[in-house]
Amino acid sequence: MTRLILMLIGIVGFVGQAPAGTLDSIAVTKIIHIGFIDGQAPFAVKNTNGAAAGYAIDLCDDIAGSLRQSIPGLQVIKVETNLTDAFHDIIIGKIDLLCGAVTATLSRRELVDFSQPIFITGMSALLRQDSPADIRDLVTDDRQISPPRSLMMRAFANHIFGVRAGSTTAATLRRVVKQDLDGASIIEYDTHEAGLAALRQRQIDAYFADRGLLIGLLQDKADTGGLIIADRWFTHEPYAIALPRGDSAFRLAVDRALTEFYESPDFMPLLRRYFADNATTVAEAVLMQSLPK
């Protein structure tokens, strides 16, 4: 009987000792690590001083400010990562929040969790005003080819498309080319800037990326050089903040901070700062999918 009682006490004690969550760890160290991938303007990018900046970075700074109310003295450390290592860095605890142009997908949710959406976008294309007429017909409302058009889009088989390597857009574009664009070519670039340069130099016929990133690419340029963003969206992709998987308390704190910010008078000025004339449209899309209190 004595042995049984001791065994039961040990079991109860083991069950009661849940592993420390992210909030507990942050409270002990008084440090929150915000990860970002450079080259994702206007969501995350290194500014001229080498510091992380952007719409998603500002949102994560606000989340840190919200946590600071219960964790006085909380410090923020920005950690630069890349598309290859970002989610692994969350798993090993190197990053608490991954903030940028990060699409929430089911495959990624096998590795990490995500906050509520911070931006709604989809795959679109950047092209030159003198890009081939059939491509303009495909991705814009400026129809130059009379119908009927091929639903399989085989007229585009000889064109070359650019995309950023390792992105969800790259995977989607490869799938579309394999299924519907037999013979078309894809060139993958390490950065969006490299893809933009290739488009200007006529090495590719169109550059594909999330529409929000394409808007940022053009907003950063004083001279757009005759480049235009397509009207058409080919996918629906919610951007969200990635965080450790299975930590419901931390995710709740992040979502609560986001909702409070979305409902504050500071939200629209932030959107105007990064998205200018598109701010109202962005706000409507985000608020439509935000979590109420």
VOMAR-679118 format. One line per field, with one value per residue: x negated, y negated, z of N, C-alpha, C in turn; residue number from 1; residue in one letter. Coordinates in steps of 0.001 Angstrom, whole numbers, plus 500000, padded with zeros to 6 digits. Layout:
N
nxx	X,...
nyy	Y,...
nzz	Z,...
caxx	X,...
cayy	Y,...
cazz	Z,...
cxx	X,...
cyy	Y,...
czz	Z,...
num	NUM,...
residu	A,...
//
This chain:
293
nxx	499172,498070,496109,497793,499111,496957,496251,498522,498421,496077,496884,498941,497425,495750,497541,498447,496295,496004,494359,492398,493864,493699,494269,493597,490849,490042,490734,488878,486353,486736,486635,487631,487516,487562,487973,486937,487018,484904,485499,488211,489875,492955,493009,490988,487701,484238,483233,481472,479768,479290,481098,484076,487118,490516,493947,494894,492928,493361,495866,495155,493466,495373,496809,494867,494798,497310,497015,495154,496543,497242,494831,492539,489785,489178,487199,486504,485126,483941,483767,482147,483057,483583,485425,485020,484220,485986,488393,487361,485761,487689,488677,486465,486267,484865,486116,488958,491134,491918,491777,493104,493495,495125,496713,499476,499819,501114,499137,496996,498052,497669,495283,495089,497101,499604,500490,503560,504611,502470,502373,503852,503354,502296,501057,499692,498667,495832,495142,493821,494881,494656,494705,495272,498300,500087,499501,500190,502897,503566,503018,504018,506692,506613,507415,505964,506026,508352,511227,512161,510181,507623,508460,506587,504361,502250,501127,499135,496863,494218,493019,490989,490898,490339,489509,489298,486938,487726,490108,493704,495045,493349,493632,496345,496363,494701,496333,498528,497300,496439,498879,500462,498942,497217,493941,493271,490940,489260,487473,485705,485033,482759,483449,486079,485366,483451,485039,486674,484818,484143,486519,486712,484527,485385,484992,486795,490357,492376,492720,493453,495082,496289,498946,498844,496105,495205,496343,494886,492320,492534,493232,490923,489398,488381,488641,490679,490226,491904,493115,495793,498361,500164,503749,505016,505523,504082,504097,505192,503811,503142,501186,499409,498224,495672,495221,494216,495287,498200,498368,500669,501260,499396,499978,502585,502069,500661,502600,504559,503247,502937,505640,506450,504800,505667,508152,507543,506813,504391,503992,504836,503126,500667,501069,501389,498861,497317,498744,500016,502196,503546,504320,506929,508217,506587,507045,509789,509749,508124,509519,511863,511215,510253,509980,512630,512960
nyy	501208,498739,498418,498091,495703,493923,494136,493059,490435,489623,489752,487816,485582,485478,484999,482489,480891,479125,478405,475423,472598,470355,467753,467969,468416,466031,464260,464915,464434,461902,461129,460952,462559,461439,462531,462023,461810,460501,458211,458226,456047,454167,455308,456533,455568,454633,451476,448419,448156,450689,451864,453769,453173,452244,453079,455529,455838,453600,454286,456515,455297,453812,455877,456799,454548,454734,457091,456165,454843,456701,457837,456152,454200,455713,456668,456265,458263,458351,460801,461829,464014,466629,467866,470598,471421,470292,471394,473572,472204,471191,473537,474487,472541,470220,468076,466228,464944,464829,462422,460934,461215,463711,466558,468303,471695,475078,477064,475745,475398,477820,477577,475120,472680,470151,466689,464743,463412,460900,459632,459776,461400,462453,464530,462733,460817,459029,456949,455663,452735,453198,455919,459256,459558,461689,462404,460091,460216,462434,461756,459221,456764,455610,456436,457761,459736,461309,463135,466611,467671,470029,472266,473793,472343,472716,471099,469674,471098,470739,468756,467063,467111,465394,465865,465782,467842,470624,469648,469655,468893,469719,472500,472727,471600,473400,475640,474795,474370,476963,478295,476790,475203,476384,476585,473981,471832,471434,469208,469016,466696,465363,463071,460584,458232,459020,460448,458400,456817,458572,458639,456005,456025,457638,460368,462079,462616,461983,461313,463165,462916,462486,460175,458049,457814,457080,454571,453245,453401,451659,449275,448569,447532,444655,444276,446165,447289,448080,450389,452518,453653,456624,456997,459293,461847,464908,466686,467126,465834,465716,463616,464120,464060,466160,468593,470522,473927,475352,473823,472477,470417,468409,467865,466883,464524,463085,462867,461432,459007,458157,457830,455762,453746,453498,452389,449951,446356,446168,447925,447366,445125,446512,448310,446502,445459,447556,448606,446638,445404,447782,448382,448359,450505,452626,452529,453200,455854,457125,456606,457951,460589,460651,461540,461182,459552
nzz	500000,500813,498831,496603,497198,497149,494458,493242,494171,492913,490222,490111,490772,488534,486416,487127,486609,484160,481057,480750,479196,476340,477218,479928,479753,478534,480545,482500,481296,480383,477749,474384,471320,468118,464942,461524,457925,455623,452888,452359,451908,451925,454463,456047,456419,456227,457287,456320,458433,459179,460841,461625,459934,459023,458149,459363,461280,462895,463922,465477,467297,468635,469817,471593,473214,474357,475871,477632,479569,481484,481884,483066,481899,479701,476973,473468,470997,467757,465288,462495,459874,457402,454514,454450,457033,458860,460131,461495,463286,464980,466121,467608,469472,469016,467897,468869,467706,464318,461971,459175,455624,455748,454872,456112,456107,455743,455664,456846,459337,460475,461623,463012,464797,464005,464217,464219,461009,459561,457214,454002,451001,447705,445036,442387,439500,438255,435574,432458,430708,428047,427894,426536,424652,425176,427772,429187,428696,430184,432896,433463,433255,430876,428039,425161,423376,421399,422505,421740,424635,425510,428039,429245,428952,427122,425290,426462,426713,425838,427264,429786,433245,436321,439819,443428,444995,447086,448115,448857,446625,444578,444683,444017,441435,440051,440124,438583,436103,435505,435260,433436,431714,429740,428762,429371,431105,434268,436259,439219,441791,444231,445582,445636,444440,442584,440811,439913,438573,436510,435116,434190,432488,430490,430677,431681,431272,433020,436518,439324,442470,445872,445964,447763,448281,445780,445502,447458,446320,444117,445378,446621,444637,442953,440271,438398,435986,433848,434756,435777,438027,438022,437704,438449,440901,441719,443781,447216,450026,453387,455377,458383,461803,462695,465276,468228,468064,469497,471808,473372,475185,474667,472005,472302,473727,471794,469735,471095,471552,468877,468025,469749,468810,466150,466604,467568,467341,466096,464056,461314,460575,460544,458429,456305,456224,455187,453027,451656,449271,449199,451741,452957,451686,452514,455287,455430,454519,456462,458885,458342,458776,461326,464829,467118,470353
caxx	500000,497185,495507,498830,499344,495810,496342,499575,497908,495129,497617,499607,496401,495253,498572,498558,495134,496069,493166,492542,494260,492924,494469,492811,489436,489838,490819,487636,485215,487144,486218,488422,486738,488393,487248,487373,486286,484653,485935,489656,490549,492900,493342,489780,486508,483233,483145,480116,478959,479133,482131,485283,488225,491589,495297,494966,492016,494061,496905,494514,493023,496554,497090,493902,495251,498448,496481,494377,497442,497187,493423,491784,488388,489020,486374,486735,483941,484297,482910,482309,483020,483850,486554,484659,484042,486888,489293,486502,485340,488787,488748,485365,486347,484033,487056,490281,492108,491378,492607,492794,494431,495139,498018,499901,500263,501284,497848,496193,498652,497127,494043,495288,498451,499699,501443,504592,503986,502030,502464,504430,502789,502383,500063,499972,497491,495288,494738,493548,495983,494488,494634,496066,499738,500831,499315,501042,504266,503741,502903,504628,507995,506350,507468,505436,506272,509782,511636,511965,508828,507481,508568,505360,503326,501100,500520,498053,495872,492856,492561,490135,491419,489430,490120,488275,486688,488118,491369,494918,495372,492548,494267,497594,496059,494214,497484,499311,496542,496448,500220,501134,498055,496205,492913,492881,489748,489253,486168,485864,484038,482536,484111,487049,484654,482821,486104,487095,483777,484255,487694,486336,483545,486069,484558,488035,491534,493187,492190,494576,494895,497494,499245,498373,494680,495027,496659,493727,491206,492705,493268,489544,488711,488825,489008,491152,489666,492886,493584,497161,498799,501351,504995,505532,504943,504172,504263,505554,502793,503106,499940,499598,496995,495385,494803,494045,496451,498760,498315,501928,501240,498617,500753,503699,501528,500336,503853,505230,502528,503255,507016,506482,504167,506558,509279,507021,506662,503046,503924,504909,501882,499626,501356,501106,497411,496703,499520,500480,503568,504167,504508,508319,508485,505878,507751,511041,509439,507614,510575,512861,510791,509674,510733,513218,512629
cayy	500000,497586,498230,497593,494295,493166,494110,492111,489087,489319,489510,486529,484556,485393,484367,481089,480140,478889,477692,473968,472085,469226,466605,468202,468219,464602,463590,465179,463779,460532,460911,461594,462586,461230,462917,461406,462156,459272,458180,458433,454747,453280,456064,456688,455237,453883,450098,447945,448325,452121,452329,454321,452228,452700,453211,456671,455557,452664,455042,457339,454380,453482,457064,456750,453493,455267,458038,455399,454421,457730,458208,454894,454310,456635,456171,456876,458541,458727,461876,462039,465414,466759,468743,471996,471712,469523,472184,474348,471291,471126,474827,474627,471469,469066,467007,466344,464476,464589,461318,460525,461700,465144,467132,469425,472852,476301,477751,475017,475605,479048,477197,473963,472111,468814,465742,464347,462752,459496,459091,460727,461162,463586,464491,461899,460688,457739,457049,454412,452272,453783,457375,459902,459305,462807,462356,459006,460708,463402,461260,457914,456542,454942,457512,457442,460900,461549,464475,467371,467976,471392,472386,474432,471319,473259,470045,469044,472141,470367,467617,467307,466430,465309,465998,465902,469220,471019,469029,470395,468536,470570,473821,472593,471363,474663,476521,474298,474627,478408,478741,476044,474441,477312,475938,472692,471915,470649,468893,468635,465705,465330,461882,459942,457209,459687,460741,457125,456433,459465,458210,454767,456344,458517,461755,462812,461920,461529,461745,463526,462854,462009,458831,457083,457613,456354,453169,452722,453253,450458,448092,448231,446999,443336,444467,447540,447781,448720,451653,452476,454808,457230,456888,460609,462646,466319,467446,466377,466157,464860,463464,464166,464137,467538,468719,471927,474789,475957,472915,471747,469205,467397,467493,466049,463201,462421,462527,460374,457756,457749,457324,454455,452765,453279,451566,448685,445295,446218,448916,446748,444408,447485,448808,445430,445307,448606,448998,445402,445380,449098,448597,448684,451860,453537,452531,453943,457275,457611,456565,458961,461887,460524,462168,460215,459795
cazz	500000,500873,497512,495698,497518,496656,493004,492878,494443,491851,488981,490243,490698,487164,485605,487494,486175,482721,480575,480721,477909,475826,478101,481136,479422,478310,481841,483228,480641,480039,476358,473339,470084,466936,463745,460272,456707,454899,451497,452262,451999,453088,455670,456856,455643,456980,456798,456039,459647,459442,461773,461011,459842,458158,458712,460276,462391,463784,464630,466498,468351,469429,470642,472696,474113,475116,476859,478611,480652,482534,482064,483056,481517,478571,475873,472156,470196,466389,464795,461056,459446,455975,454209,454715,458461,459722,460978,462399,464346,465949,466808,468574,470457,468667,467570,469498,466715,462980,461520,457818,454609,456063,454573,456954,455315,456528,455785,457826,460665,461036,462291,463886,464828,463439,464784,463283,459859,459635,455861,453055,449690,446797,443973,441229,438645,437862,434184,431769,429871,426722,427988,425494,424755,425758,429225,429663,428628,431262,434267,433657,432630,429596,427065,423844,422533,421326,422912,422976,425076,425993,429489,429713,428814,426427,424472,427221,426973,425461,428045,430946,434422,437449,441144,444462,445408,448434,448532,448525,445248,443699,444650,443269,440022,439491,439947,437461,434875,435257,434880,432372,430845,429272,427958,429951,431956,435506,436833,440620,442218,445678,446130,444744,443675,441445,439864,439331,437609,435354,434355,433496,431455,429543,430810,431943,430738,434157,437811,440182,443924,446545,445490,448755,448089,444525,445805,448173,445391,443312,446239,446977,443473,442498,438865,438222,434740,432982,435319,436303,438807,437433,438457,438825,441977,441374,445021,448428,451013,454576,456120,459829,462583,463089,466663,468602,467930,470699,472957,473245,476009,473943,470818,472758,474064,470529,469058,471854,471267,467509,467985,470415,467929,465006,467049,468086,466338,465517,462976,459989,460248,460204,457089,455339,456149,454378,451851,450994,448758,449394,453179,453290,451198,453407,456569,455280,454401,457743,459881,458002,459291,462651,465916,468058,471772
cxx	499133,496553,496512,499078,498196,495832,497378,499116,496939,495810,498273,498591,495889,496244,498650,497405,495132,494827,493425,492884,493410,493056,493665,491332,489115,489859,489530,486479,485444,486650,487186,487651,487689,487555,487794,486484,486123,485182,487412,490411,491928,493164,492148,488565,485509,483136,481690,479184,478731,480146,483348,486399,489293,492896,495375,494059,492686,495162,496285,493940,494194,496941,496149,494296,496420,497969,495725,495246,497430,495761,492589,490324,488133,488221,486678,485398,484408,483270,483162,482174,483268,484978,486266,484695,485125,487725,488515,486035,486430,488827,487679,485321,485461,484886,488373,491393,491379,492299,492177,493879,494475,496552,498305,500450,500396,499958,496949,496746,498289,495877,494242,496766,498403,500719,502615,503948,503590,502145,503041,503914,503004,501343,500542,498669,497117,494787,494454,494763,495879,494293,495522,497566,500496,500671,500161,502497,504567,503867,503506,505993,507859,506273,506956,505643,507753,510108,512046,510494,508780,507576,507310,504153,502088,500447,499301,496865,494436,492284,491719,490650,490378,490182,488994,488154,487136,489424,492556,495348,494604,493178,495551,497325,495539,495357,498328,498614,496589,497795,500720,500215,496897,495210,492482,491701,489906,487813,486405,484698,483938,483244,485115,486369,483988,483861,486594,486094,483873,485438,487377,485410,484087,485522,485737,489204,492445,492546,493360,494186,496233,497702,498757,496899,494408,495320,495469,492532,491318,492716,491860,488790,489272,489286,489398,490730,490646,493367,494980,497462,500098,502568,505404,504770,505133,504367,504774,504578,502839,501707,500270,498235,496806,494824,494742,495355,496884,498734,499533,501933,500503,499379,501926,503219,501209,501608,504600,504570,502844,504659,507114,505857,505047,507712,508833,506928,505292,502963,503902,503664,500738,499826,501051,499602,496799,497445,500209,501943,504293,504530,505931,508670,507826,506613,509023,510783,508972,508728,511659,512525,510168,510582,511319,512822,513639
cyy	498735,497305,497643,496108,493444,493055,493089,490672,488670,488998,488150,485399,484369,484673,482883,480237,479997,478140,476200,473513,470891,468010,466744,467934,466735,463843,463763,464394,462291,460140,461640,461453,462512,461529,462234,461878,460879,459370,458431,457118,454834,453984,456223,456448,454540,452475,449689,448080,449786,452685,452842,453286,452817,452855,454349,456465,454618,453371,455877,456483,453983,454652,457096,455682,453937,456232,457314,454917,455417,458222,456933,455126,455249,455977,456936,457046,459021,459735,462066,463524,465457,467759,470200,472333,471150,470382,473093,473470,471113,472402,474957,473489,470275,467843,467268,465967,464272,463605,460868,460963,463214,465683,468305,470532,474074,477036,477052,475188,476966,478751,476109,473591,470707,467982,465583,463555,461306,458826,460183,460399,462391,463438,463633,461717,459237,457891,455669,454001,452821,455301,457997,459774,460442,462856,461240,459449,461663,462744,459883,457863,455866,456000,457053,458591,461198,462960,465277,467614,469405,471416,473022,473516,471837,472233,469429,469988,471724,469212,468044,466468,466453,465391,466112,467352,469455,470455,469930,470103,469414,471947,473785,472438,472632,475619,476105,474600,476108,478874,478090,475352,475294,476602,474585,472895,471029,470445,468401,467739,465685,464152,461341,458889,457817,460028,459497,456667,457283,459078,456953,455055,457328,459940,462669,461970,461385,462060,461958,463471,462487,460545,457753,456793,456834,454869,452516,452498,451960,449194,447641,447559,445641,443410,445919,448109,448510,450067,451489,453766,455334,457052,458223,461227,464112,467209,466527,466793,465192,464822,463480,464225,465580,467564,470188,472713,475335,475090,471989,470443,468077,466932,466593,464638,462415,461980,461409,459018,457251,457162,455944,453384,452462,452340,450189,447640,445290,447115,448265,445922,445350,448010,447754,445252,446308,448909,447834,445523,446713,449362,449024,450103,452902,453656,453361,455442,457859,457676,457600,460313,461812,461162,461117,460546,460740
czz	500000,499520,496539,495915,496969,495136,492543,493090,493341,490541,489000,490103,489291,486264,485877,487007,484661,482285,480493,479315,477524,476739,479388,480887,479221,479628,482645,482628,480397,478638,475430,472032,468886,465694,462507,459130,455904,453458,451308,452446,451337,454420,456608,455968,456557,456398,456623,457243,460001,460401,461012,461038,458932,458902,459726,461483,463395,464574,465754,467627,469246,470326,471839,473708,474960,476206,477969,479783,481806,482784,481991,482685,480353,477444,474593,471458,468822,465870,463302,460735,457948,455753,454547,456195,459371,460658,461929,463558,465401,466777,467879,469584,470182,468383,468277,468526,465387,462289,460129,456864,454700,455849,455501,456066,456219,456709,456798,459232,461251,461860,463336,463916,464236,464214,463840,462147,460147,458273,454965,451659,448811,445712,442816,440458,438425,436433,433610,430949,428451,426782,426918,425744,425417,427273,429830,429689,429778,432621,434505,433011,431274,428497,425715,422859,422548,421788,421683,423298,425582,427509,430067,429549,428087,425506,425151,427430,426677,426280,429240,432106,435533,438763,442168,444926,446848,448926,448207,447103,444265,443563,443834,441777,439354,439215,438741,436134,434515,434725,433589,431375,430362,428356,428484,430907,433188,435937,438261,441051,443739,446334,445120,443876,442443,440381,439158,438271,436346,434478,433552,432310,430416,429535,431123,431450,431839,435430,438762,441659,444545,446196,446470,448611,446808,444715,446513,447274,444591,444158,446616,445834,443086,441051,438670,436877,433852,433473,435900,437063,438205,438330,439081,439988,441610,442601,446120,449511,452189,455180,457609,460499,463034,464506,467046,468567,469294,471941,472899,474044,475286,472705,471199,473075,472799,469812,469777,471579,469860,467418,468615,469530,466725,465360,467555,466975,465665,464287,461594,459647,459874,458780,456027,455156,455175,453074,451153,450560,448931,450858,453535,452862,452091,454737,456492,455243,455734,458777,459618,458605,460688,463700,466841,469487,472407
num	1,2,3,4,5,6,7,8,9,10,11,12,13,14,15,16,17,18,19,20,21,22,23,24,25,26,27,28,29,30,31,32,33,34,35,36,37,38,39,40,41,42,43,44,45,46,47,48,49,50,51,52,53,54,55,56,57,58,59,60,61,62,63,64,65,66,67,68,69,70,71,72,73,74,75,76,77,78,79,80,81,82,83,84,85,86,87,88,89,90,91,92,93,94,95,96,97,98,99,100,101,102,103,104,105,106,107,108,109,110,111,112,113,114,115,116,117,118,119,120,121,122,123,124,125,126,127,128,129,130,131,132,133,134,135,136,137,138,139,140,141,142,143,144,145,146,147,148,149,150,151,152,153,154,155,156,157,158,159,160,161,162,163,164,165,166,167,168,169,170,171,172,173,174,175,176,177,178,179,180,181,182,183,184,185,186,187,188,189,190,191,192,193,194,195,196,197,198,199,200,201,202,203,204,205,206,207,208,209,210,211,212,213,214,215,216,217,218,219,220,221,222,223,224,225,226,227,228,229,230,231,232,233,234,235,236,237,238,239,240,241,242,243,244,245,246,247,248,249,250,251,252,253,254,255,256,257,258,259,260,261,262,263,264,265,266,267,268,269,270,271,272,273,274,275,276,277,278,279,280,281,282,283,284,285,286,287,288,289,290,291,292,293
residu	M,T,R,L,I,L,M,L,I,G,I,V,G,F,V,G,Q,A,P,A,G,T,L,D,S,I,A,V,T,K,I,I,H,I,G,F,I,D,G,Q,A,P,F,A,V,K,N,T,N,G,A,A,A,G,Y,A,I,D,L,C,D,D,I,A,G,S,L,R,Q,S,I,P,G,L,Q,V,I,K,V,E,T,N,L,T,D,A,F,H,D,I,I,I,G,K,I,D,L,L,C,G,A,V,T,A,T,L,S,R,R,E,L,V,D,F,S,Q,P,I,F,I,T,G,M,S,A,L,L,R,Q,D,S,P,A,D,I,R,D,L,V,T,D,D,R,Q,I,S,P,P,R,S,L,M,M,R,A,F,A,N,H,I,F,G,V,R,A,G,S,T,T,A,A,T,L,R,R,V,V,K,Q,D,L,D,G,A,S,I,I,E,Y,D,T,H,E,A,G,L,A,A,L,R,Q,R,Q,I,D,A,Y,F,A,D,R,G,L,L,I,G,L,L,Q,D,K,A,D,T,G,G,L,I,I,A,D,R,W,F,T,H,E,P,Y,A,I,A,L,P,R,G,D,S,A,F,R,L,A,V,D,R,A,L,T,E,F,Y,E,S,P,D,F,M,P,L,L,R,R,Y,F,A,D,N,A,T,T,V,A,E,A,V,L,M,Q,S,L,P,K
//
